[in-house]
Amino acid sequence: MTGSGHPRPDGPVGDIAWRPAALGVVVIAITILPAFLTGALGVQIGDDLGLDLAGIGGLYGVLFGTSALFSASTGRFVQRRGWESGIRLSAGGTGLALATLAVYPGGWWAAWWPVALVFACAGVTAAISQAGSNLALAESVPPHRHGLAFGLKHTAVPVAAMLGGLAVPTIALTVGWRWAYVAAASLAFATMVSVPRRSGPAPFPRREQPPSRRPATPIRTLVGLAAAAALAHTGLDAIGAFVVPFAVSVGASEGLAGILLTVGSLAGLILRLTSGYLVDRRQHTGLPWMAALLFIGSLGFLVLAAGGGTFLVVGILLAFAGGWGWAGLLTFIVVRANPDAPATATGIANTGKYIGAATGPALFGYLAERASFTLAWSLACGVLLLAAIIVTVIRLSPSGIQMADPPSERNP
C-alpha cells in the first residue's frame, strides 16, 4: 500500500494503463485547439476577414471564461458518467466547433459574435475534457507516477500550440487557413471514436472521500497559489495567442513565425515533462523550481518587450520554457499536500488559472492593438515576476505548504 491508501503496483512501467492515460492527455490538446489554432492563423484570418488582435484575445476570453463557469457542473457529470463519456463528448463537441469554424461565412467572422458563440460551446467541451482527463489519469496511473502524469497532461497545451504553429506553413500558406480547421476537426473526431467502452474496474480506483473533508493547506495559501496562477496565465496564454502576429510585425515571414511558435511550444513541453519527472524522483515540494521557472519566463517577456530583433528566438524560448514549464508542478503540489481533499484544493487553486486564461489574452490583445506589443509584453513580464514573488513568499512561509508523506520505496 502507498501512503495515500492505493495499492502498490508491481512493475515500473507495466503498471500504467496506457490507453486511458494517453487519451487523457490527447483530449486536452484537442479541446484547446480552437483557441491556439485561431491565434496562430490570426494573420491569415485578419488579412482575409479583418479579425484584429483584440478580437482574437476576446475569443480566448470567451472560451476560458465559459470553461470557468461550467467547470464544477461538468466535473460532477463526468464523475457520474465516467471518463470515457467525458472524453468522447468533449472530443466530439470540439470537432463540431472546429468544423463550424471551417465553413463559417466571412461576414460571420467579421461580425465576431457568431464566432464567439462557437468559442463558448468549445469552452464547455474544454471544461468537460479537464474533468475527463483528470479522472482518466487518476484511474490509470499509480500514485508514485502522478508527478510525471500531471506533467504529461500539461504538455497538451504546448502540443496544441505546436500544432497551431505547424498549421501555418504546412496548411494555411499552401491550401488555405480553413483547411487547418478541417484537419483539426478530423483529429478531434478520430479521438472521439478511439475512446473504449468501460470493460472492467479501474486499475487504480480512487478512495471515496467524505464530502466535508477540508484541505490540509490553509485556504489563504491556496488563494495565494490561485493568485499566482492567475498572474502567470495572464502572460503564458498571451504568448501562445500572439507570438505569430508579433514575429511577423518585427520582420519574420509568416511561415517562420509559425515555426517559432512550434519551437517555443516544444521548449515548454520539454520543461513540463522534466518538471514532472524531477518531482517524482526527488519528492520535493516543487515550489522553488516553480518560482525559478516563472522568473525565467519573465526574462523572456522582457526580451520580447525590447523588440525582438536579434534576440527574438531567445525571448520566445525563455518565455515558453519558463512561462509554460511550471503548470504541472502546481497541480502536483496541491494534490500531494491535500491527499484527503484533492478535488477541493485543486478547485480553489485552478480558479486562478481560469481567471488568467480568460482575461490575459483579451487584455494583451487590446494593449497590442491599441498601444503596442512593447507595452503588452512588458505587462506579461511584470505579472510573471509578481507570480514568482508570491510563490517564493509561500515557500518561505512556515505554515504555507506541508506536503504529505511521499510514497514508500518502489517494489523491485
Buried (B, 14 or more C-beta within 10 A) or exposed (E): EBBBEBEBBEEEEEBBBEEBBBBBBBBBBBBBBBBBBBBBBBBBBBEBBEBBBBBBBBBBBBBBBBBBBBBEEBBEBBBEBBBBBBBBBBBBBBBBBBBBBBEBEEEBBBEBEBBBEBBBBBBBBBBBBBBBBBBBBBBBBBBBBBBBBBBBBBBBBBBBBBBBBBBBBBBBBEEBBBBBBBBBBEBBBEBBEBBEEEEEEBBBEBEEEEEEBEBBBBEEBBBBBBBBBBBBBBBBBBBBBBBBBBBBBEEBEBBBBBBBBBBBBBBBBBBBBBBBBBBBEEBEBBBEBBBBBBBBBBBBBBBBBBBBEEBBBBBBBBBBBBBBBBBBBBBBBBBBBBBBBBBBBBBBBBBBBBBBBBBBBBBBBBBBBEEBBBBBBBBBBBBBBBBBBBBBEBBEEEEBBEBBEBBEEEEE
